[in-house]
Amino acid sequence: MKGLRSIQMFGIPAESLPDVLKDETRLNVLFAPLRSRTVNPKDWEYKISCWKNIIRTYCDTNDIYTITLSSLNNAFVRNGRPPSCLREVITEMAKEGDVQIMEVFLKNNPSNWSGWATEILIKRPLSWSYNKLRTTIFSETEKNYVHLEVINSKCEKLMSLVSSKNYKNKLINLQEVLTLLGKTSVDIDNVKLLLHNLTNQHLVDTVVLNQDQNKQLETVLIKFGDGAKVMPISEIDVGIYTLEKNEKLILKNIEELEEEIQTCVREAKMNLLKNHRQMAKSALRKKHELEKRVEKKANALHNIQILLEQIHETHTDAHVWESYKNALSAFNTTFKDTGLSEDAVEDTMIKLGDVLDIHNDIQTALARPVVGETDDLDLEEELTELLKDDEKKPPPDDTGITTDLEHQLEKLTLNLPNIPDASPNVSVQELSLNN
């Protein structure tokens, strides 16, 4: 077993193998009989949890959406025997909502899905459905369960692919869905389960144009939503789908005719080189007939393209009109809720003017002095009188002050020696003797 760690086991690729399958000791524990939950609850929960994870990985990596006890017993065989606890595992998964009985899963369909449900439940019954929904007794090993976690995971991947191919809010047929998923008609029942699950989530709507089961790949049309609730398929949607299909068919037909025309030209040239003029003329006549057919096809193609363009423009106009209506409704609701009107606005503006006048009066009152002051004119007259008084007064006489200072200076007597008449030529030696 240790040598199998690098390769797939139980149909699970090596890179996706759970760790528990890479250890032989733990494998022995998983395949051992399941003890009673009351005796050893920890061991019981461990085994159930491990097997739930293994089954989910097995279904996810192999694109298996439904399981039975019998199919799991055949998938998980080691040393010639399957694990003895798978019955309890499936029962526990059903209790916890990990799986759901097929008939319960398919009956959970919205009212607009009746045609699709009938097609699945009656016209193309799966392994559990017999005798047009008549109650059937199943053996425990053949009871069919849908693995909800795997289904939901695959639905998310499908919606991601739809988004990447810009298939949202447009019709595509069942064959295109199979191609998108990389599936073939062998996988059609599994793909229907995905579409049924998306329909339950209101992300997909379908319509069947023709009840002929041999043409269901082309006549079953699917519309994917943009992540929100999908709008039901309308006659306009079907009309656009039909026109687009015809456009593609005519384009393909014109291309084929153009190739035939080129072939006729080559044949005419070849016959001329061989001097087979009649055969060359015959090729040219065929060329002319083909050109007439191309012209008719081109006219039809032009008409279809004009119709498609007009339909799309009508859709755009309808969206614009709807936007106008929504905007008008929003305005009316706002006016109603707020009481906004021309008279109300005019009344408010008048009241606002009155309030502003009152405000100005208040500001003026607040700026008025509390104690009355002398009028400015009186103050100006008083200042003028003061200036006149200053002009009448004679300039100050400072003569007395000057005379007084001169008398005081004369009284000051300095006892200074008289200025000598002779030159003071005293030698240095005399100065030293006198000292």
C-alpha positions in Angstrom: 0.0 0.0 0.0 2.8 2.4 0.7 3.9 2.0 -2.9 0.6 3.4 -4.0 1.0 6.8 -2.4 2.2 8.4 -5.6 -0.6 7.0 -7.8 -4.3 7.2 -7.7 -6.4 5.2 -5.3 -10.1 4.4 -5.4 -10.3 6.5 -8.6 -8.9 9.5 -6.8 -5.9 11.2 -8.4 -2.7 11.2 -6.3 -2.6 15.0 -5.9 -6.2 14.9 -4.5 -5.8 11.9 -2.1 -6.8 12.7 1.5 -3.9 12.2 3.9 -5.7 9.4 5.6 -5.5 7.3 2.5 -1.7 7.7 2.4 -1.2 5.9 5.7 -1.7 2.1 5.8 -2.3 2.0 9.5 -5.0 4.5 9.3 -6.4 2.7 6.3 -6.7 -0.5 8.3 -8.6 1.4 10.9 -11.0 2.9 8.3 -11.8 -0.6 6.8 -12.2 -2.2 10.2 -15.8 -2.7 11.6 -17.4 0.4 13.1 -17.7 0.1 16.8 -20.9 1.3 18.6 -21.1 5.0 19.0 -22.0 4.6 22.7 -19.0 2.5 23.3 -16.4 4.6 21.6 -18.0 7.9 20.3 -14.6 9.5 19.4 -13.6 6.6 17.2 -17.1 6.5 15.6 -17.0 10.2 14.8 -13.5 10.0 13.4 -14.3 7.2 11.0 -17.6 8.8 9.8 -15.8 12.1 9.3 -12.9 10.5 7.3 -15.3 8.6 5.0 -17.4 11.6 4.4 -14.3 13.5 3.2 -13.2 10.6 1.1 -16.6 10.2 -0.6 -16.8 13.9 -1.3 -13.3 13.9 -2.9 -14.1 10.8 -4.9 -17.3 12.3 -6.3 -15.7 15.7 -6.9 -12.7 14.4 -8.8 -14.7 12.0 -10.9 -17.7 14.3 -11.6 -20.0 11.9 -9.8 -23.1 13.7 -8.6 -25.2 10.7 -7.3 -24.2 7.8 -5.1 -25.7 4.5 -3.9 -24.5 2.2 -1.2 -23.8 -0.4 -3.9 -21.8 2.0 -6.0 -19.6 3.0 -3.0 -19.1 -0.6 -2.1 -17.8 -1.2 -5.6 -15.6 1.9 -5.6 -13.9 1.4 -2.3 -12.4 -2.1 -2.3 -9.3 -3.0 -0.4 -7.9 -6.5 -0.1 -11.0 -7.8 -1.9 -13.6 -6.3 0.5 -15.3 -2.9 0.9 -15.4 -1.0 4.2 -18.2 -2.2 6.6 -19.3 1.2 7.7 -20.5 2.8 4.5 -24.2 2.2 5.3 -23.8 4.2 8.6 -21.8 6.9 6.7 -24.6 7.5 4.1 -27.2 7.5 6.9 -25.2 10.1 8.8 -24.7 12.2 5.6 -28.4 12.2 4.9 -29.1 13.3 8.5 -26.7 16.2 8.2 -27.9 17.3 4.8 -24.8 16.4 2.9 -26.8 14.1 0.6 -30.5 14.0 -0.4 -32.6 11.3 -1.9 -32.9 11.8 -5.6 -36.7 11.9 -5.8 -36.8 14.6 -3.0 -34.1 16.6 -4.8 -36.0 16.5 -8.1 -39.4 17.4 -6.6 -38.0 20.6 -5.2 -38.7 22.5 -8.4 -40.3 25.9 -9.0 -43.6 26.1 -10.8 -42.1 27.3 -14.0 -39.9 24.2 -14.1 -42.7 21.7 -14.6 -41.8 20.9 -18.2 -38.2 20.3 -17.3 -39.2 18.2 -14.2 -41.6 16.2 -16.3 -38.8 15.6 -18.9 -36.5 14.4 -16.2 -38.9 12.4 -14.0 -41.0 10.8 -16.7 -39.6 10.9 -20.2 -36.0 10.2 -19.3 -36.3 8.4 -15.9 -33.1 8.0 -13.9 -32.2 4.8 -12.2 -34.6 5.4 -9.3 -37.7 6.5 -11.2 -40.1 3.9 -12.6 -43.7 3.8 -13.8 -44.3 7.6 -14.1 -43.6 8.6 -10.5 -45.5 5.7 -9.0 -44.4 4.8 -5.5 -41.6 2.3 -5.7 -39.9 0.2 -3.1 -36.1 0.4 -3.3 -33.6 -1.8 -1.7 -31.3 0.0 0.7 -28.2 -0.6 -1.5 -29.8 0.9 -4.6 -31.4 4.1 -3.0 -30.0 6.9 -5.0 -28.6 10.0 -3.3 -27.5 13.4 -4.7 -24.3 14.7 -3.2 -25.4 18.3 -2.5 -21.9 19.7 -1.7 -20.5 18.4 -5.0 -23.5 19.6 -7.0 -23.2 23.1 -5.5 -19.5 23.1 -6.2 -20.0 22.1 -9.9 -22.8 24.7 -10.2 -20.4 27.4 -9.2 -17.9 26.3 -11.8 -20.6 26.2 -14.4 -21.7 29.8 -13.6 -18.1 30.9 -13.7 -17.7 29.4 -17.2 -21.0 31.0 -18.3 -19.7 34.4 -17.1 -16.4 34.0 -18.9 -18.2 33.2 -22.2 -20.6 36.1 -21.8 -23.6 33.7 -21.9 -25.5 35.5 -19.1 -29.1 36.7 -19.9 -29.1 35.0 -23.3 -30.4 31.7 -24.5 -28.1 28.7 -25.3 -29.1 25.2 -26.0 -28.3 22.0 -24.1 -25.5 21.0 -26.5 -23.8 24.3 -25.9 -23.9 23.7 -22.1 -22.3 20.3 -22.6 -19.6 21.8 -24.8 -19.0 24.5 -22.2 -18.4 21.8 -19.6 -16.4 19.6 -21.8 -19.0 16.9 -21.6 -20.7 14.6 -24.1 -24.3 13.3 -24.4 -23.3 10.5 -22.1 -23.2 13.0 -19.2 -26.5 14.6 -20.0 -28.3 13.4 -16.9 -25.6 14.8 -14.6 -25.7 18.1 -16.4 -29.5 18.2 -16.0 -29.0 17.8 -12.3 -26.8 20.9 -12.3 -29.3 22.9 -14.2 -32.1 21.6 -11.9 -30.2 22.8 -8.9 -29.5 26.2 -10.4 -33.2 26.5 -11.3 -34.1 25.8 -7.6 -31.8 28.7 -6.8 -33.5 30.9 -9.4 -30.3 31.3 -11.4 -31.5 29.4 -14.5 -34.7 29.3 -16.6 -35.4 26.8 -19.4 -37.9 26.2 -22.2 -38.4 23.1 -24.4 -39.1 24.0 -28.0 -39.8 20.4 -29.1 -40.7 17.4 -27.0 -38.7 15.1 -29.3 -36.1 13.5 -27.1 -33.8 12.8 -30.1 -33.5 16.6 -30.6 -33.3 17.7 -27.0 -29.7 18.9 -27.3 -30.9 21.5 -29.8 -34.5 22.2 -28.5 -33.9 22.6 -24.8 -33.0 26.2 -24.3 -31.4 27.5 -21.1 -31.1 31.1 -19.8 -28.5 31.9 -17.1 -29.0 34.9 -14.8 -26.3 37.4 -13.9 -26.0 36.3 -10.3 -29.3 37.7 -9.3 -32.8 36.2 -9.9 -33.1 35.2 -13.5 -35.8 36.8 -15.6 -38.2 34.1 -17.1 -37.6 33.3 -20.8 -39.9 35.4 -23.0 -41.1 35.1 -26.6 -38.7 37.9 -27.4 -35.8 35.8 -26.0 -36.8 32.9 -28.1 -37.2 35.1 -31.2 -33.7 36.6 -30.7 -32.2 33.1 -30.2 -33.9 31.9 -33.4 -32.7 34.9 -35.5 -29.1 34.5 -34.2 -29.1 30.8 -35.0 -30.4 31.6 -38.5 -27.8 34.3 -38.9 -25.0 31.7 -38.1 -26.5 29.2 -40.5 -26.7 31.7 -43.3 -23.2 32.9 -42.7 -21.9 29.3 -42.8 -23.9 28.7 -46.0 -22.5 31.8 -47.7 -19.0 30.7 -46.8 -19.6 27.3 -48.3 -21.1 28.9 -51.5 -18.1 31.3 -51.7 -15.7 28.3 -51.6 -17.7 26.6 -54.4 -17.5 29.7 -56.5 -13.7 29.7 -56.1 -13.7 26.1 -57.1 -15.6 26.9 -60.3 -13.2 29.7 -61.1 -10.2 27.3 -60.7 -12.0 24.6 -62.9 -12.7 27.2 -65.6 -9.1 28.3 -65.7 -7.9 24.7 -65.7 -10.2 23.8 -68.6 -9.1 26.8 -70.6 -5.5 25.7 -70.2 -6.5 22.4 -71.6 -8.5 24.1 -74.3 -11.8 22.7 -73.0 -13.8 25.8 -73.6 -17.3 24.2 -73.2 -16.3 22.8 -69.9 -14.9 26.1 -68.9 -18.2 27.8 -69.9 -20.1 25.2 -67.9 -18.0 26.0 -64.8 -18.7 29.7 -65.3 -22.4 29.1 -65.6 -22.3 27.2 -62.3 -20.4 30.1 -60.8 -23.0 32.6 -61.9 -25.8 30.5 -60.4 -23.9 30.3 -57.2 -23.4 34.0 -57.1 -27.1 34.5 -57.4 -27.7 32.2 -54.5 -25.0 34.1 -52.5 -26.8 37.4 -53.3 -30.1 36.0 -52.0 -28.5 34.6 -48.9 -26.7 37.9 -48.3 -30.0 39.8 -48.6 -31.6 37.4 -46.1 -28.6 37.8 -43.8 -28.9 41.6 -44.1 -32.6 41.5 -43.1 -31.9 39.3 -40.1 -29.1 41.6 -38.9 -31.4 44.6 -39.3 -34.1 42.8 -37.3 -31.7 41.9 -34.5 -30.3 45.5 -34.4 -33.9 46.9 -34.2 -34.7 44.4 -31.4 -31.7 45.4 -29.4 -32.4 49.1 -30.0 -35.9 48.5 -28.8 -34.6 46.8 -25.7 -32.3 49.8 -25.1 -35.1 52.2 -25.6 -37.3 50.2 -23.2 -34.5 50.3 -20.6 -34.2 54.1 -21.1 -37.9 54.5 -20.8 -37.9 52.4 -17.7 -35.2 54.6 -16.3 -37.2 57.7 -17.0 -40.2 56.1 -15.2 -38.1 55.2 -12.2 -36.6 58.7 -12.0 -40.1 60.2 -12.3 -41.4 57.9 -9.6 -38.4 58.8 -7.4 -39.1 62.6 -7.9 -42.8 62.1 -7.1 -42.0 60.1 -4.0 -39.5 62.7 -2.8 -41.9 65.5 -3.4 -44.6 63.6 -1.5 -42.4 62.5 1.4 -40.8 65.9 1.9 -43.8 68.1 1.0 -41.7 69.9 -1.6 -43.6 72.1 -4.1 -43.3 75.5 -5.8 -45.7 77.2 -3.4 -43.9 75.7 -0.4 -40.5 76.9 -1.7 -41.9 80.4 -2.4 -43.4 80.6 1.1 -40.1 79.4 2.6 -38.1 82.0 0.7 -40.4 84.8 1.9 -40.2 83.6 5.5 -36.4 83.4 5.1 -36.3 87.0 3.9 -38.3 88.1 7.0 -36.0 86.2 9.3 -32.9 87.8 7.7 -34.4 91.3 8.2 -35.1 90.5 11.8 -31.5 89.2 12.1 -30.1 92.5 10.7 -32.3 94.5 13.1 -31.0 92.4 16.0 -27.4 92.9 14.9 -27.9 96.7 14.7 -29.5 96.7 18.1 -26.6 94.8 19.6 -24.1 97.2 18.1 -25.8 100.3 19.7 -23.9 101.8 22.7 -25.4 101.1 26.1 -24.6 104.6 27.6 -25.5 107.7 25.6 -22.4 109.5 24.2 -21.9 113.1 23.1 -22.8 113.8 19.6 -19.8 113.8 17.2 -20.7 117.3 15.9 -20.4 118.7 19.5 -17.1 117.0 19.9 -15.8 118.5 16.7 -16.8 122.0 17.8 -15.1 121.5 21.2 -11.9 120.5 19.5 -12.1 123.6 17.3 -12.4 125.9 20.3 -9.4 124.3 21.9 -7.3 125.0 18.9 -8.4 128.7 18.8 -7.4 129.1 22.5 -3.9 127.8 21.8 -3.4 130.3 18.9 -4.4 133.3 21.2 -1.8 132.4 23.8 1.7 134.2 23.3 4.8 132.0 22.9 6.5 131.3 26.2 9.3 133.9 27.2 12.5 132.1 28.3 14.6 135.3 28.7 14.5 135.3 32.5 15.7 131.8 32.7 18.7 132.6 30.4 19.8 135.7 32.5 19.6 133.8 35.7 21.9 131.1 34.3 24.5 133.7 33.2 24.7 135.2 36.7 25.2 131.8 38.2 28.1 131.1 35.8 29.8 134.4 36.6 29.9 133.6 40.3 31.8 130.4 39.6 35.6 131.2 40.2 38.2 128.7 39.2 41.6 129.0 41.0 43.7 128.3 38.0 47.4 129.4 37.7 48.4 132.2 35.3 49.5 131.3 31.9 53.3 131.5 31.7 55.0 134.0 29.4 58.2 132.1 28.8 58.7 128.8 27.2 58.9 126.0 29.6 62.3 124.7 28.7 63.3 122.8 31.7 65.8 120.1 31.4 65.3 116.7 32.7 68.2 117.1 35.1 66.6 120.2 36.7 63.3 118.4 37.2 65.1 115.7 39.0 66.9 118.1 41.3 63.7 119.9 42.2 62.0 116.7 43.0 
